Structure formats: structure tokens, C-alpha cells
Amino acid sequence: MAGIVVAGSGAIGASIAFNLALLGADDVVVAERGELCSGSTAAALGGVRQQFSTAAEVVLARESIEFFVSLGPRYFQQVGYLFLATTEEALAELEERRTLQQGLGVPVERVDPSRIRGLETGDVLGATCCRQDGLADPPAVARELLRRARELGVDVRERTPAQELDADLLVIACGPWSGELAARAGVELPLRPLCRQLLETAPLDGLPDDLPMVIEEETGFHFRRRGDRLVLAFHDAEPRWTFEPAVDESVFADRLGRLARRYPPAAGTRIDRAWAGLYDMTPDAHPLIGPVADGVYVACGFSGHGFMQSPAVGRAVAEEILLGGASIDLEPYRPERFEAGAVFPERVVL
């Protein structure tokens, strides 16, 4: 019998286990049914941003930045997140969000994007950037959290289904697979998997070390530097609600065209590698955090934002479980909110 079993070894599960141990829990098991850190965390783009459209999401991201910074440049590079607007409507949306974000203590600024070498900005009417935001290596961060958890006494088990272990408390943090485990406890979660894919270019000469994550506000097309390559992301014309993480090569030409228009130095490059992963989507793109049955707690449904919010989530969940309350308000994320007709969906889902 274990005191607490955390199901899932991705960024959320690893952070919860680490923080439980930090607060003194001495009987914690991380149960991963596959390889460690091999799920959605392994496929993530690695962006860390605080620029959301709702206070609930801004707070989780804001409370996570300090931990990412503490990891140092090996794990996190604060190059910023740059949002570009090419229409008056999009510019107004950026300004509305900037007001919200600044009011919550996030230093988002209006910036001149033409200063970024290589970036095409002739059609850009305005831009915002938060220089605290940046880029990280999700599986490396999750593995570091697990390493620290082990040092504090957490038992990390690979290829061990959580349902095979007896526990006083089961914490379900399996991303899109959380619904399957919750169903075993008689709980139906408002959760479904969305397949998203990432494309990585061939090596490119002269990429600026400080190139931020670049996002087109109107389209959602975005890209980041990873070493001497760029990684591209864009939503599918039709959402792929599936557990099958398949790559669609038919979109490569379109994505390369979008990249060449926004970042001309990359014109003529090719896609060297592509992979797909899963978002665990909820109806309002806010996560599900809290108790759902006797002895069962969930932390899932992060809708593509779990990695960047994992430090704050891990700390808050551990506090609630062990101390009876969290240092941040978890009420906006309670699973039962949908029974009361939850509104205010998060709009910035990339």
C-alpha cells in the first residue's frame, strides 16, 4: 500500500511528486505505464508563456516562471514570446490581453518587431512581447523533476500501470489518457484528445540566439528556434480528435510557405523531421484540478499548456493534498464547474 500514487511521469505528474516530497510526504510513488516522460511532454513544443486571455491561465503561468528561471539556461532560455497583429481587430485583442496581463503582474510590452533580424514585419500593425517568457526542453525538465523527486525519496516506477497499485490517494496526471484511468474509478471527465503536430526544418545559418517564439495573432501560426533549426506549429484545418498521433505530410508545403513569408531567411528550407502529440482538451481549455471521487484527485485537461504551468500546478496540488489548501486559488479549475455552466473559455490555444 502506497500513501500517494501519482499516475503519469510527464511534467505535471513529475512536478506534483516532487512538490509532495518537498512538503514532507514520505510515501509517494510515480507510476508510469510506459517509458518515463514519453507522453505529451515528450512531444511538446517547449514554449513557456504568460500571455493568455483569461486570468485563470495567466496566474498558473505567472506562478511557474520563477521555477523555470531557477533551472538556468540549460533548461530555459528567456528569449520572449512575440505576438504579431496585422489587422486592427487583432491589435485590439492584443491590447485587451496586455491590459489584463499587466494587471496580474505580467510585464507584457508593446514592441517594435522590426528590430528582430530577419523577421518580415511590413504588414504588422503592432506587437506585444513578454521578455520573461521563453523556450525550454520539456522532457529534460520532467526528467530533472523526477531526479529531484527520487533524491527526496519518491519511488519512480516505469512500465507500471497505476491501477495495479493500492494507495490511499490516486492522483491522475496522465494527460489525454487521464479519462481512461478516471473511468476505472467511476468518474467521467470532460476530456478528449486532440492530435497536433510539429515540423522541424533543416539546419539554417545565422539564426539569432535571441529569436523569440513568434506567433501570428490572426492565424495562430508560430515558430521557435531549436539549435540551428526552426520548429513550426499550426492548427489543422479540421481538428483531429483522436488518440492516434499521426503526422500529415500533406501540409508541409503550406507550413514552409507561411514560414518563408514571415521569416524570409528560411525560404527554400525543407522539413527534416516531424512528429505528433496529443493535447488533453477540455470544453473551456482550462485544466481539471481537484478531487473527483473518494481517494481520487485529477490534474489534467491542460489543453496544450500543461508543461508551461507545471511548476505552479505541482506546488498547488501538493499543498492542497497535504496542507488542506493551496497558495493559489484552484476553484477556477474544479471539474464540477461544467455542471454550473462554466463560461470564460481560454482563447489563446496555440
C-alpha positions as CSV (number, residue, x, y, z in Angstrom):
1,M,0.0,0.0,0.0
2,A,1.4,3.4,-1.0
3,G,0.3,6.6,0.6
4,I,0.0,8.6,-2.7
5,V,0.3,7.2,-6.2
6,V,0.8,9.8,-9.0
7,A,-0.2,8.3,-12.3
8,G,1.9,9.9,-15.1
9,S,5.5,10.8,-15.3
10,G,5.2,13.9,-17.6
11,A,5.8,17.4,-16.5
12,I,2.6,17.6,-14.4
13,G,3.0,14.3,-12.6
14,A,6.7,14.8,-12.0
15,S,6.1,18.3,-10.6
16,I,3.3,17.0,-8.3
17,A,5.5,14.2,-7.0
18,F,8.5,16.5,-6.4
19,N,6.4,19.0,-4.6
20,L,4.7,16.4,-2.4
21,A,8.1,15.2,-1.4
22,L,9.3,18.8,-0.7
23,L,6.4,19.2,1.7
24,G,7.3,16.1,3.6
25,A,5.3,13.3,2.0
26,D,7.4,10.1,2.5
27,D,5.3,7.5,0.7
28,V,4.9,8.7,-2.9
29,V,5.0,6.6,-6.0
30,V,5.1,7.8,-9.6
31,A,3.5,5.1,-11.7
32,E,4.2,5.4,-15.5
33,R,2.6,2.6,-17.6
34,G,5.1,3.3,-20.5
35,E,8.5,4.8,-20.6
36,L,9.2,7.8,-18.3
37,C,8.4,11.2,-19.8
38,S,7.2,9.6,-23.0
39,G,3.7,11.0,-23.4
40,S,2.6,14.5,-24.3
41,T,5.6,16.1,-22.5
42,A,8.0,14.3,-24.9
43,A,6.2,15.8,-27.9
44,A,5.7,19.3,-26.6
45,L,7.0,22.4,-28.4
46,G,8.5,23.7,-25.1
47,G,7.2,27.3,-25.1
48,V,6.7,28.9,-21.7
49,R,4.4,31.9,-21.8
50,Q,2.2,34.0,-19.5
51,Q,0.3,35.7,-22.3
52,F,-3.2,34.1,-22.0
53,S,-6.6,35.7,-22.4
54,T,-8.1,34.6,-19.1
55,A,-6.9,35.4,-15.5
56,A,-7.0,31.7,-14.6
57,E,-4.4,30.7,-17.2
58,V,-2.3,33.8,-16.6
59,V,-2.0,33.0,-12.9
60,L,-0.8,29.4,-13.4
61,A,1.8,30.6,-15.9
62,R,2.9,33.6,-13.9
63,E,3.4,31.4,-10.8
64,S,5.6,29.0,-12.8
65,I,8.1,31.4,-14.3
66,E,10.4,31.6,-11.3
67,F,10.9,27.9,-11.2
68,F,11.9,27.7,-14.9
69,V,14.3,30.6,-14.4
70,S,15.9,28.8,-11.4
71,L,16.7,25.8,-13.7
72,G,19.2,28.0,-15.6
73,P,19.8,28.4,-19.3
74,R,20.5,24.7,-19.8
75,Y,16.8,24.1,-19.4
76,F,15.2,27.5,-20.0
77,Q,16.1,30.4,-22.3
78,Q,14.2,33.7,-21.7
79,V,14.0,34.9,-25.3
80,G,10.4,36.1,-25.0
81,Y,7.1,35.4,-26.8
82,L,6.3,37.8,-29.6
83,F,2.7,38.2,-30.8
84,L,2.2,40.0,-34.2
85,A,-1.0,41.7,-35.3
86,T,-1.7,42.5,-38.9
87,T,-5.3,43.8,-38.5
88,E,-6.9,46.4,-36.3
89,E,-9.1,43.7,-34.8
90,A,-6.2,41.6,-33.8
91,L,-4.3,44.6,-32.5
92,A,-7.3,45.5,-30.2
93,E,-7.3,41.9,-28.9
94,L,-3.6,42.1,-28.1
95,E,-4.1,45.4,-26.3
96,E,-7.1,44.0,-24.3
97,R,-5.0,41.0,-23.2
98,R,-2.0,43.2,-22.4
99,T,-4.1,45.2,-20.0
100,L,-5.3,42.0,-18.3
101,Q,-1.8,40.5,-18.2
102,Q,-0.2,43.7,-16.8
103,G,-3.0,43.9,-14.2
104,L,-1.9,40.5,-13.0
105,G,1.7,41.5,-12.7
106,V,3.0,40.1,-16.0
107,P,5.4,42.6,-17.8
108,V,3.9,42.5,-21.3
109,E,5.1,45.4,-23.5
110,R,4.2,46.9,-26.8
111,V,7.3,46.4,-29.0
112,D,8.7,47.2,-32.4
113,P,9.2,43.7,-34.1
114,S,11.2,45.2,-37.0
115,R,14.2,45.1,-34.7
116,I,14.3,41.3,-34.9
117,R,16.8,40.4,-37.6
118,G,15.2,38.5,-40.5
119,L,11.6,38.9,-39.5
120,E,9.2,40.2,-42.1
121,T,7.1,42.9,-40.4
122,G,5.9,45.1,-43.3
123,D,2.3,44.0,-42.7
124,V,2.4,44.2,-38.9
125,L,0.4,46.9,-37.3
126,G,1.5,46.2,-33.7
127,A,3.1,43.6,-31.5
128,T,3.4,42.6,-27.9
129,C,6.1,40.7,-26.1
130,C,6.8,39.4,-22.6
131,R,10.6,39.0,-22.3
132,Q,10.2,36.9,-19.2
133,D,8.7,34.1,-21.4
134,G,10.8,31.8,-23.4
135,L,11.7,28.3,-24.5
136,A,12.5,25.1,-22.6
137,D,13.2,21.4,-23.2
138,P,10.1,19.6,-21.8
139,P,11.3,16.0,-21.4
140,A,14.6,17.3,-19.9
141,V,12.7,19.4,-17.4
142,A,10.5,16.5,-16.5
143,R,13.4,14.1,-16.1
144,E,15.1,16.7,-13.8
145,L,12.0,16.9,-11.7
146,L,11.9,13.1,-11.4
147,R,15.6,13.1,-10.4
148,R,15.0,15.6,-7.7
149,A,11.9,13.7,-6.5
150,R,13.9,10.5,-6.3
151,E,16.5,12.3,-4.2
152,L,13.7,13.2,-1.8
153,G,12.5,9.6,-1.5
154,V,9.9,9.3,-4.3
155,D,9.6,5.8,-5.8
156,V,9.5,6.3,-9.6
157,R,8.3,3.2,-11.4
158,E,8.5,2.7,-15.2
159,R,6.1,0.4,-17.1
160,T,3.8,0.2,-14.0
161,P,0.1,0.8,-14.5
162,A,-1.2,2.9,-11.6
163,Q,-4.3,0.7,-11.3
164,E,-2.1,-2.2,-10.2
165,L,-1.1,-0.3,-7.1
166,D,-3.1,0.2,-3.9
167,A,-3.0,3.7,-2.5
168,D,-4.6,6.0,0.0
169,L,-4.8,8.6,-2.8
170,L,-4.5,8.3,-6.5
171,V,-3.5,11.5,-8.4
172,I,-4.3,11.2,-12.1
173,A,-1.9,13.2,-14.2
174,C,-1.9,11.2,-17.4
175,G,-2.7,14.0,-19.9
176,P,-5.2,12.8,-22.6
177,W,-5.2,9.3,-21.1
178,S,-6.5,10.5,-17.7
179,G,-10.1,9.9,-18.7
180,E,-9.4,6.2,-19.1
181,L,-8.0,5.9,-15.6
182,A,-10.7,8.0,-14.1
183,A,-13.4,5.8,-15.7
184,R,-12.0,2.9,-13.7
185,A,-13.0,4.9,-10.6
186,G,-16.4,5.5,-12.0
187,V,-15.7,9.1,-13.0
188,E,-16.3,10.6,-16.4
189,L,-14.1,13.5,-17.2
190,P,-14.9,16.2,-19.8
191,L,-11.7,15.5,-21.7
192,R,-10.8,14.4,-25.2
193,P,-7.6,14.1,-27.2
194,L,-6.6,16.5,-29.9
195,C,-3.7,15.5,-32.3
196,R,-1.3,18.3,-33.0
197,Q,2.0,18.1,-35.0
198,L,5.3,19.9,-35.1
199,L,7.6,20.3,-38.0
200,E,11.4,20.9,-37.8
201,T,13.4,22.5,-40.6
202,A,16.8,21.6,-41.9
203,P,19.7,23.5,-40.3
204,L,19.7,27.2,-41.1
205,D,22.6,29.5,-41.0
206,G,22.6,32.7,-38.9
207,L,19.6,32.1,-36.7
208,P,19.7,34.8,-33.9
209,D,20.3,33.3,-30.5
210,D,17.7,35.6,-29.1
211,L,15.0,34.8,-31.6
212,P,11.7,34.8,-29.6
213,M,8.8,32.5,-30.1
214,V,7.0,34.2,-32.9
215,I,3.2,34.0,-33.2
216,E,0.8,35.4,-35.8
217,E,-2.2,36.6,-33.8
218,E,-4.7,36.2,-36.7
219,T,-3.6,32.8,-37.9
220,G,-2.0,31.1,-34.9
221,F,1.0,30.1,-37.0
222,H,4.1,30.1,-34.8
223,F,7.7,29.0,-34.7
224,R,10.7,28.9,-32.4
225,R,14.4,28.3,-32.7
226,R,15.8,25.0,-31.6
227,G,19.6,25.0,-32.0
228,D,20.2,25.8,-35.7
229,R,16.7,24.8,-36.8
230,L,13.2,26.2,-36.6
231,V,10.2,24.3,-35.2
232,L,6.9,25.2,-36.8
233,A,3.4,24.7,-35.4
234,F,-0.1,25.4,-36.9
235,H,-3.6,24.1,-36.3
236,D,-5.1,21.7,-38.7
237,A,-7.9,22.9,-40.9
238,E,-10.1,20.3,-39.3
239,P,-9.4,19.3,-35.7
240,R,-8.2,15.7,-35.3
241,W,-9.9,14.3,-32.3
242,T,-8.1,11.1,-31.9
243,F,-5.6,9.2,-29.8
244,E,-3.6,8.4,-32.9
245,P,-0.5,10.8,-33.1
246,A,-0.1,10.7,-36.8
247,V,1.9,13.2,-39.0
248,D,0.2,14.7,-42.0
249,E,2.8,15.4,-44.6
250,S,0.3,17.0,-47.0
251,V,0.6,20.3,-45.0
252,F,4.4,20.6,-45.2
253,A,4.4,22.9,-48.3
254,D,1.8,25.2,-46.7
255,R,3.7,25.5,-43.4
256,L,7.0,26.2,-45.3
257,G,5.3,28.9,-47.3
258,R,4.0,30.6,-44.1
259,L,7.5,30.4,-42.6
260,A,9.1,31.9,-45.7
261,R,6.7,34.8,-45.8
262,R,7.2,35.6,-42.1
263,Y,10.9,34.8,-41.9
264,P,12.4,35.1,-45.3
265,P,15.9,33.8,-44.3
266,A,14.2,30.4,-44.0
267,A,12.9,30.4,-47.6
268,G,13.9,27.3,-49.5
269,T,14.4,25.1,-46.4
270,R,12.9,21.7,-46.0
271,I,11.2,19.7,-43.3
272,D,13.8,17.3,-41.8
273,R,11.7,15.9,-39.0
274,A,8.0,15.9,-38.0
275,W,6.2,14.4,-35.0
276,A,2.8,14.5,-33.5
277,G,1.5,14.6,-29.9
278,L,-1.8,15.0,-28.1
279,Y,-3.5,17.8,-26.3
280,D,-5.9,16.8,-23.5
281,M,-8.6,19.3,-24.2
282,T,-11.5,20.4,-22.0
283,P,-14.6,22.3,-23.2
284,D,-13.2,25.7,-22.0
285,A,-9.4,25.0,-22.4
286,H,-8.9,25.3,-18.6
287,P,-7.5,22.3,-16.7
288,L,-9.3,19.9,-14.4
289,I,-7.7,20.1,-10.9
290,G,-9.2,18.7,-7.8
291,P,-10.8,15.7,-6.1
292,V,-13.3,13.7,-8.2
293,A,-14.1,10.7,-6.0
294,D,-13.1,9.3,-2.7
295,G,-9.3,8.8,-2.9
296,V,-9.1,10.1,-6.4
297,Y,-7.6,13.5,-7.4
298,V,-7.1,14.8,-11.0
299,A,-4.7,17.2,-12.6
300,C,-5.2,17.0,-16.4
301,G,-7.0,18.7,-19.2
302,F,-4.3,21.4,-19.7
303,S,-5.2,21.9,-23.4
304,G,-1.6,22.2,-24.6
305,H,-0.4,24.4,-21.6
306,G,0.5,21.7,-19.1
307,F,4.2,21.9,-19.4
308,M,4.5,25.7,-19.0
309,Q,2.1,25.6,-16.0
310,S,3.5,22.5,-14.3
311,P,5.6,24.2,-11.6
312,A,2.7,26.1,-10.2
313,V,0.3,23.2,-10.6
314,G,2.7,20.8,-8.9
315,R,3.1,23.1,-5.9
316,A,-0.6,24.0,-5.6
317,V,-1.8,20.3,-5.8
318,A,0.8,19.2,-3.2
319,E,-0.3,22.0,-0.9
320,E,-3.9,21.1,-1.2
321,I,-3.4,17.4,-0.7
322,L,-1.0,17.8,2.3
323,L,-2.0,21.1,3.8
324,G,-5.6,21.3,3.0
325,G,-5.3,24.4,0.9
326,A,-3.2,25.9,-1.9
327,S,-1.3,29.2,-2.2
328,I,-3.2,29.9,-5.4
329,D,-6.9,29.7,-6.0
330,L,-7.8,26.3,-7.6
331,E,-11.5,27.0,-7.8
332,P,-11.5,28.1,-11.4
333,Y,-10.1,24.6,-12.4
334,R,-12.6,22.4,-10.5
335,P,-14.0,19.6,-12.7
336,E,-17.6,20.3,-11.4
337,R,-17.6,23.8,-12.9
338,F,-19.3,22.5,-16.1
339,E,-22.3,21.4,-14.1
340,A,-22.8,25.1,-13.3
341,G,-22.5,26.2,-16.9
342,A,-18.9,27.3,-16.9
343,V,-18.0,30.2,-19.3
344,F,-14.9,32.3,-20.0
345,P,-13.1,29.9,-22.2
346,E,-9.4,30.5,-22.9
347,R,-8.9,31.9,-26.4
348,V,-5.1,31.6,-26.8
349,V,-4.7,27.9,-27.6
350,L,-1.8,27.5,-29.9
